[in-house]
Amino acid sequence: MAAHETAAAASKYQPSDFLKAVLGRPVIVKLNSGVSYRGILACLDGYMNIAMEQTEEYARRGARETARARAERRVDGQLKAKYGDCFIRGNNVHYISTIRRPKG
């Protein structure tokens, strides 16, 4: 496969493809306020409204997450609360990230 064909194939991968792939998997959802939620992505709609299960809420630790926390795809803050189910309105979402599984 030529380099330009690889680039074309990569550009066809859409954010919706990522979201479909992570349904039912552990994710971190960071809000515009800096608060983070960690849990299982149950479902979402076209407005990015999110339903999560086994959800944990983490308080905002600082103005920015640390580079190490971002690289390890973990929450850098103090556990604030645990919820069974959680609903997050889409206009509050800053990003959704997968949680890396430990190697081994």
DSSP file with accessible surface (Angstrom, degrees, kcal/mol):
  #  RESIDUE AA STRUCTURE BP1 BP2  ACC     N-H-->O    O-->H-N    N-H-->O    O-->H-N    TCO  KAPPA ALPHA  PHI   PSI    X-CA   Y-CA   Z-CA
    1    1 A M              0   0  177      0, 0.0     2,-0.0     0, 0.0     5,-0.0   0.000 360.0 360.0 360.0 130.1    0.0    0.0    0.0
    2    2 A A     >  -     0   0   40      1,-0.1     4,-2.0     4,-0.0     3,-0.3  -0.309 360.0-109.7 -73.7 161.4    1.4    3.4   -1.0
    3    3 A A  H  > S+     0   0   86      1,-0.2     4,-2.2     2,-0.2     5,-0.2   0.889 118.9  51.5 -60.5 -39.9    1.9    6.2    1.5
    4    4 A H  H  > S+     0   0  139      1,-0.2     4,-1.9     2,-0.2    -1,-0.2   0.844 108.5  52.3 -69.7 -28.9   -1.0    8.3    0.0
    5    5 A E  H  > S+     0   0   95     -3,-0.3     4,-2.2     2,-0.2    -1,-0.2   0.894 108.7  50.4 -71.0 -37.1   -3.3    5.3    0.2
    6    6 A T  H  X S+     0   0   75     -4,-2.0     4,-2.4     2,-0.2    -2,-0.2   0.919 110.5  49.3 -64.6 -43.7   -2.5    4.8    3.9
    7    7 A A  H  X S+     0   0   63     -4,-2.2     4,-1.9     1,-0.2    -2,-0.2   0.904 110.9  50.2 -63.2 -39.4   -3.2    8.5    4.5
    8    8 A A  H  X S+     0   0   46     -4,-1.9     4,-0.8     2,-0.2    -1,-0.2   0.910 110.6  49.0 -66.4 -40.6   -6.5    8.3    2.7
    9    9 A A  H >< S+     0   0   53     -4,-2.2     3,-0.6     1,-0.2     4,-0.3   0.906 111.4  49.9 -65.7 -39.7   -7.6    5.2    4.6
   10   10 A A  H >< S+     0   0   68     -4,-2.4     3,-1.2     1,-0.2    -1,-0.2   0.861 105.2  57.1 -67.3 -34.2   -6.7    6.9    7.9
   11   11 A S  H 3< S+     0   0   83     -4,-1.9    -1,-0.2     1,-0.3    -2,-0.2   0.710  96.9  63.8 -73.0 -16.4   -8.7   10.0    7.0
   12   12 A K  T << S+     0   0  155     -4,-0.8     2,-0.6    -3,-0.6    -1,-0.3   0.610  78.1 100.0 -80.8 -11.3  -11.8    7.9    6.6
   13   13 A Y    <   -     0   0  136     -3,-1.2    -3,-0.0    -4,-0.3    -4,-0.0  -0.665  62.7-164.4 -76.9 117.5  -11.8    7.0   10.3
   14   14 A Q    >>  -     0   0   98     -2,-0.6     4,-1.3     1,-0.1     3,-1.0  -0.660  33.2-111.6-103.9 159.7  -14.3    9.3   11.9
   15   15 A P  H 3> S+     0   0   95      0, 0.0     4,-2.4     0, 0.0     5,-0.2   0.861 118.5  61.1 -57.0 -33.6  -14.9   10.1   15.6
   16   16 A S  H 3> S+     0   0   58      1,-0.2     4,-2.3     2,-0.2     5,-0.2   0.849  98.9  56.8 -64.1 -29.7  -18.2    8.2   15.4
   17   17 A D  H <> S+     0   0   56     -3,-1.0     4,-1.8     2,-0.2    -1,-0.2   0.912 107.4  48.2 -64.5 -42.4  -16.1    5.1   14.6
   18   18 A F  H  X S+     0   0   56     -4,-1.3     4,-1.6     2,-0.2    -2,-0.2   0.938 111.2  50.0 -61.6 -46.8  -14.2    5.6   17.8
   19   19 A L  H  X S+     0   0   27     -4,-2.4     4,-0.7     1,-0.2    -2,-0.2   0.895 110.2  49.6 -63.9 -38.4  -17.3    6.1   19.8
   20   20 A K  H >< S+     0   0  146     -4,-2.3     3,-0.6     1,-0.2    -1,-0.2   0.883 109.8  53.1 -64.7 -36.7  -18.9    2.9   18.4
   21   21 A A  H 3< S+     0   0   55     -4,-1.8    -1,-0.2     1,-0.2    -2,-0.2   0.796 109.9  46.4 -70.3 -29.0  -15.7    1.0   19.2
   22   22 A V  H >< S+     0   0    2     -4,-1.6     3,-2.3    -3,-0.2    19,-0.4   0.473  77.9 123.9 -97.5   0.0  -15.7    2.0   22.9
   23   23 A L  T << S+     0   0   79     -4,-0.7    19,-0.2    -3,-0.6    20,-0.1  -0.378  83.1  16.7 -58.8 131.0  -19.4    1.4   23.7
   24   24 A G  T 3  S+     0   0   52     17,-3.5    -1,-0.3     1,-0.3    18,-0.1   0.493 109.6 105.2  83.4   4.0  -19.5   -1.0   26.6
   25   25 A R  S <  S-     0   0   91     -3,-2.3    16,-2.2    16,-0.2    -1,-0.3  -0.772  81.7 -87.3-115.3 161.1  -15.9   -0.4   27.5
   26   26 A P  E     +A   40   0A  45      0, 0.0    73,-1.5     0, 0.0     2,-0.3  -0.437  54.9 169.0 -68.2 134.5  -14.2    1.7   30.3
   27   27 A V  E     -AB  39  98A   0     12,-3.1    12,-2.1    71,-0.2     2,-0.5  -0.922  33.7-130.6-139.3 164.6  -13.8    5.3   29.4
   28   28 A I  E     -AB  38  97A   4     69,-3.0    69,-2.7    -2,-0.3     2,-0.5  -0.986  19.6-164.5-114.6 129.1  -12.8    8.7   31.0
   29   29 A V  E     -AB  37  96A   0      8,-3.1     8,-2.6    -2,-0.5     2,-0.5  -0.975   5.0-163.1-114.8 117.4  -15.2   11.6   30.3
   30   30 A K  E     -AB  36  95A  30     65,-2.3    64,-3.1    -2,-0.5    65,-1.7  -0.885   9.3-146.5-102.3 132.7  -13.7   15.0   31.1
   31   31 A L  E >   - B   0  93A  21      4,-2.9     3,-1.9    -2,-0.5    62,-0.2  -0.518  27.5-108.8 -92.9 163.1  -16.1   17.9   31.4
   32   32 A N  T 3  S+     0   0  101     60,-2.6    61,-0.1     1,-0.3    -1,-0.1   0.797 119.0  61.6 -59.3 -27.2  -15.4   21.5   30.4
   33   33 A S  T 3  S-     0   0   67     59,-0.3    -1,-0.3     2,-0.1     3,-0.1   0.604 119.3-109.5 -75.0 -13.6  -15.4   22.3   34.2
   34   34 A G  S <  S+     0   0   11     -3,-1.9    27,-0.3     1,-0.4     2,-0.2   0.251  77.0 131.0 100.9 -12.1  -12.4   20.0   34.7
   35   35 A V        -     0   0   23     25,-0.1    -4,-2.9    -5,-0.1    -1,-0.4  -0.521  43.8-151.8 -72.8 142.3  -14.4   17.3   36.6
   36   36 A S  E     -AC  30  58A  12     22,-2.0    22,-3.1    -6,-0.2     2,-0.4  -0.909   9.5-159.1-119.9 147.6  -13.8   13.8   35.3
   37   37 A Y  E     -AC  29  57A  33     -8,-2.6    -8,-3.1    -2,-0.4     2,-0.4  -0.981   4.9-165.3-124.0 137.0  -15.9   10.7   35.2
   38   38 A R  E     +AC  28  56A  77     18,-2.5    18,-2.7    -2,-0.4     2,-0.3  -0.983  37.3  93.8-123.8 128.6  -14.6    7.2   34.9
   39   39 A G  E    S-A   27   0A   7    -12,-2.1   -12,-3.1    -2,-0.4     2,-0.5  -0.976  73.2 -46.1 178.3-166.1  -16.9    4.3   34.1
   40   40 A I  E     -AC  26  53A  33     13,-2.8    13,-2.2    -2,-0.3     2,-0.8  -0.787  50.2-127.1 -93.3 125.8  -18.4    2.0   31.4
   41   41 A L  E     + C   0  52A   0    -16,-2.2   -17,-3.5    -2,-0.5   -16,-0.2  -0.616  32.7 174.6 -74.1 108.7  -19.8    3.8   28.4
   42   42 A A  E     -     0   0A  38      9,-2.3     2,-0.3    -2,-0.8    10,-0.2   0.909  57.1 -35.1 -84.4 -48.2  -23.4    2.5   28.1
   43   43 A C  E     - C   0  51A  71      8,-1.6     8,-2.9   -20,-0.1    -1,-0.3  -0.983  49.8-166.1-166.4 164.4  -24.7    4.6   25.3
   44   44 A L  E     - C   0  50A  45     -2,-0.3     6,-0.2     6,-0.2     2,-0.2  -0.975  11.6-143.6-153.1 161.6  -24.6    8.1   23.7
   45   45 A D    >   -     0   0   72      4,-1.4     3,-1.9    -2,-0.3    -2,-0.0  -0.549  42.4 -81.3-119.5-173.8  -26.7   10.0   21.1
   46   46 A G  T 3  S+     0   0   83      1,-0.3    -1,-0.0    -2,-0.2     0, 0.0   0.654 126.6  56.3 -65.9 -17.1  -26.0   12.5   18.3
   47   47 A Y  T 3  S-     0   0  192      2,-0.1    -1,-0.3    44,-0.0     3,-0.1   0.318 117.8-111.2 -93.8   6.4  -25.8   15.4   20.8
   48   48 A M    <   +     0   0   63     -3,-1.9     2,-0.3     1,-0.3    -2,-0.1   0.694  61.2 159.6  67.7  19.7  -23.0   13.6   22.7
   49   49 A N        -     0   0   32     40,-0.1    -4,-1.4    41,-0.1     2,-0.4  -0.610  28.1-152.1 -66.6 134.9  -25.4   13.0   25.7
   50   50 A I  E     -CD  44  88A   0     38,-2.8    38,-3.0    -2,-0.3     2,-0.5  -0.928  20.5-163.3-122.5 135.9  -23.7   10.1   27.5
   51   51 A A  E     -CD  43  87A  24     -8,-2.9    -9,-2.3    -2,-0.4    -8,-1.6  -0.969  20.0-177.6-112.6 130.6  -25.0    7.3   29.8
   52   52 A M  E     -CD  41  86A   2     34,-2.8    34,-2.4    -2,-0.5     2,-0.3  -0.910  14.4-150.6-127.1 156.4  -22.4    5.6   31.9
   53   53 A E  E    S+CD  40  85A  86    -13,-2.2   -13,-2.8    -2,-0.3    32,-0.2  -0.865  77.7  19.0-121.1 157.1  -22.5    2.7   34.4
   54   54 A Q  E    S-     0   0A 140     30,-1.9     2,-0.3    -2,-0.3    30,-0.2   0.915  89.6-175.4  51.3  49.6  -20.2    2.0   37.4
   55   55 A T  E     - D   0  83A   1     28,-1.1    28,-3.5    29,-0.7     2,-0.4  -0.573  21.9-167.7 -90.2 138.6  -19.3    5.6   37.4
   56   56 A E  E     -CD  38  82A  47    -18,-2.7   -18,-2.5    -2,-0.3     2,-0.5  -0.975  12.8-145.2-119.6 136.9  -16.7    7.4   39.6
   57   57 A E  E     -CD  37  81A  17     24,-3.1    23,-3.5    -2,-0.4    24,-1.3  -0.868  11.9-162.6-104.5 132.7  -16.5   11.2   39.8
   58   58 A Y  E     -CD  36  79A  32    -22,-3.1   -22,-2.0    -2,-0.5    21,-0.2  -0.957  18.7-122.7-117.9 131.9  -13.1   12.8   40.3
   59   59 A A        -     0   0   32     19,-2.6     2,-0.3    -2,-0.4    19,-0.3  -0.313  36.0 -94.9 -69.6 152.3  -12.6   16.3   41.5
   60   60 A R        -     0   0  138      1,-0.2    -1,-0.1    17,-0.1   -25,-0.1  -0.501  37.9-170.1 -66.4 128.3  -10.7   18.8   39.4
   61   61 A R        -     0   0  182     15,-0.4     2,-0.3    -2,-0.3    -1,-0.2   0.861  58.4 -20.6 -92.5 -41.0   -7.1   18.8   40.7
   62   62 A G  S    S-     0   0   36     14,-0.2    -1,-0.2   -28,-0.1     3,-0.1  -0.868  78.3 -77.3-154.0-175.0   -5.6   21.8   38.9
   63   63 A A  S    S+     0   0   86     -2,-0.3     2,-0.3     1,-0.1    -1,-0.0   0.856 115.7  19.7 -64.0 -33.2   -6.0   24.1   35.9
   64   64 A R  S    S-     0   0  217     -4,-0.0     2,-0.1    -3,-0.0    -1,-0.1  -0.971  84.4-110.4-135.1 151.3   -4.6   21.4   33.6
   65   65 A E        -     0   0   34     -2,-0.3     2,-0.1     1,-0.1    10,-0.0  -0.485  47.5-100.0 -74.3 152.3   -4.2   17.6   33.8
   66   66 A T     >  -     0   0   60     -2,-0.1     4,-2.3     1,-0.1     5,-0.2  -0.365  22.2-121.1 -73.3 153.9   -0.6   16.5   34.1
   67   67 A A  H  > S+     0   0   65      1,-0.2     4,-2.6     2,-0.2     5,-0.2   0.886 114.3  53.9 -61.3 -36.4    1.2   15.3   31.0
   68   68 A R  H  > S+     0   0  168      2,-0.2     4,-2.3     1,-0.2    -1,-0.2   0.928 108.4  48.0 -65.7 -43.9    1.8   12.0   32.8
   69   69 A A  H  >>S+     0   0    0      2,-0.2     5,-2.2     1,-0.2     4,-0.5   0.913 113.2  48.7 -62.7 -41.1   -1.9   11.5   33.6
   70   70 A R  H ><5S+     0   0  123     -4,-2.3     3,-0.8     1,-0.2    -2,-0.2   0.925 111.9  49.1 -65.0 -41.7   -2.8   12.3   30.0
   71   71 A A  H 3<5S+     0   0   58     -4,-2.6    -2,-0.2     1,-0.2    -1,-0.2   0.873 115.3  43.2 -66.7 -36.1   -0.2    9.9   28.7
   72   72 A E  H 3<5S-     0   0   81     -4,-2.3    28,-0.4    -5,-0.2    -1,-0.2   0.447 107.2-128.2 -88.5  -1.2   -1.3    7.1   30.9
   73   73 A R  T <<5 +     0   0   94     -3,-0.8    27,-0.4    -4,-0.5     2,-0.3   0.947  63.6 130.5  52.6  53.6   -5.0    7.9   30.2
   74   74 A R      < -     0   0   76     -5,-2.2     2,-0.4    25,-0.1    -1,-0.2  -0.880  64.7 -98.5-129.3 166.6   -5.9    8.1   33.9
   75   75 A V        -     0   0   18     -2,-0.3     2,-0.8    -3,-0.1   -37,-0.0  -0.705  25.9-156.5 -86.7 131.8   -7.7   10.6   36.1
   76   76 A D        +     0   0   27     -2,-0.4   -15,-0.4   -18,-0.1     2,-0.3  -0.770  59.8  68.5-109.8  83.5   -5.5   12.9   38.0
   77   77 A G  S    S-     0   0   22     -2,-0.8     2,-0.4   -17,-0.1   -17,-0.1  -0.979  86.1 -68.8-177.1 178.6   -7.7   14.0   40.9
   78   78 A Q        -     0   0  155     -2,-0.3   -19,-2.6   -19,-0.3     2,-0.2  -0.706  49.5-108.2 -93.6 136.8   -9.3   12.8   44.1
   79   79 A L  E     +D   58   0A  74     -2,-0.4   -21,-0.2   -21,-0.2     3,-0.1  -0.425  40.7 174.0 -61.5 124.8  -12.2   10.4   44.1
   80   80 A K  E     -     0   0A 134    -23,-3.5     2,-0.3     1,-0.4   -22,-0.2   0.800  55.6 -13.0-104.3 -41.7  -15.3   12.5   45.0
   81   81 A A  E     -D   57   0A  29    -24,-1.3   -24,-3.1     2,-0.0     2,-0.4  -0.989  50.6-135.3-159.5 158.3  -18.3   10.1   44.6
   82   82 A K  E     -D   56   0A 144     -2,-0.3     2,-0.3   -26,-0.2   -26,-0.2  -0.980  23.7-175.7-121.1 135.5  -19.3    6.7   43.1
   83   83 A Y  E     -D   55   0A  97    -28,-3.5   -28,-1.1    -2,-0.4     3,-0.1  -0.933  27.2-143.2-125.6 152.1  -22.6    6.3   41.2
   84   84 A G  E    S+     0   0A  53     -2,-0.3   -30,-1.9     1,-0.3   -29,-0.7   0.977  90.8   7.8 -72.5 -65.2  -24.3    3.3   39.7
   85   85 A D  E    S-D   53   0A 127    -32,-0.2     2,-0.3   -31,-0.2    -1,-0.3  -0.859  71.5-170.3-117.6 152.8  -25.5    5.0   36.6
   86   86 A C  E     -D   52   0A  21    -34,-2.4   -34,-2.8    -2,-0.3     2,-0.4  -0.997  10.8-157.9-144.6 141.6  -24.7    8.5   35.4
   87   87 A F  E     -D   51   0A 141     -2,-0.3     2,-0.5   -36,-0.2   -36,-0.2  -0.991  11.3-169.2-122.8 128.3  -26.1   10.7   32.6
   88   88 A I  E     -D   50   0A   8    -38,-3.0   -38,-2.8    -2,-0.4     2,-0.2  -0.971  22.9-125.6-120.5 127.0  -24.0   13.6   31.2
   89   89 A R    >   -     0   0  156     -2,-0.5     3,-1.9   -40,-0.2     4,-0.3  -0.503  22.1-128.8 -71.9 135.0  -25.3   16.3   29.0
   90   90 A G  G >  S+     0   0    8      1,-0.3     3,-1.5    -2,-0.2    -1,-0.1   0.770 100.7  64.8 -59.9 -32.3  -23.3   16.5   25.8
   91   91 A N  G 3  S+     0   0   98      1,-0.3    -1,-0.3   -60,-0.0   -43,-0.1   0.630  99.6  56.4 -72.7  -6.4  -22.6   20.2   25.8
   92   92 A N  G <  S+     0   0   72     -3,-1.9   -60,-2.6   -61,-0.1     2,-0.4   0.538  82.9 108.1 -93.9  -8.5  -20.6   19.8   29.0
   93   93 A V  E <   +B   31   0A  21     -3,-1.5   -62,-0.3    -4,-0.3     3,-0.1  -0.568  37.3 175.6 -81.8 125.7  -18.2   17.2   27.5
   94   94 A H  E     -     0   0A 119    -64,-3.1     2,-0.3    -2,-0.4   -63,-0.2   0.864  69.0 -25.8 -88.8 -48.4  -14.6   18.3   26.8
   95   95 A Y  E     -B   30   0A  62    -65,-1.7   -65,-2.3     2,-0.0     2,-0.4  -0.989  47.2-137.7-159.7 163.5  -13.4   14.8   25.6
   96   96 A I  E     +B   29   0A  22     -2,-0.3     2,-0.3   -67,-0.2   -67,-0.2  -0.994  27.3 180.0-122.9 132.5  -13.9   11.1   25.9
   97   97 A S  E     -B   28   0A  16    -69,-2.7   -69,-3.0    -2,-0.4     2,-0.1  -0.971  26.2-118.4-133.6 147.5  -10.8    8.8   26.3
   98   98 A T  E     -B   27   0A  30     -2,-0.3     2,-0.6   -71,-0.2   -71,-0.2  -0.461  28.3-120.8 -77.5 158.1  -10.4    5.1   26.6
   99   99 A I        -     0   0   20    -73,-1.5     2,-0.2    -2,-0.1   -26,-0.1  -0.889  27.5-124.7-100.3 124.7   -8.8    3.6   29.7
  100  100 A R        -     0   0  148     -2,-0.6     3,-0.0   -28,-0.4   -73,-0.0  -0.489  21.7-127.8 -70.1 135.6   -5.7    1.7   28.9
  101  101 A R        -     0   0  168     -2,-0.2    -1,-0.1     1,-0.1     2,-0.0  -0.626  31.0-101.8 -81.3 141.7   -5.7   -1.9   30.2
  102  102 A P        -     0   0  127      0, 0.0     2,-0.2     0, 0.0    -1,-0.1  -0.346  37.9-117.0 -63.6 141.9   -2.8   -2.9   32.3
  103  103 A K              0   0  211      1,-0.1    -3,-0.0    -3,-0.0     0, 0.0  -0.546 360.0 360.0 -77.3 145.7   -0.2   -5.1   30.5
  104  104 A G              0   0  125     -2,-0.2    -1,-0.1     0, 0.0     0, 0.0  -0.541 360.0 360.0 132.7 360.0    0.3   -8.5   31.7
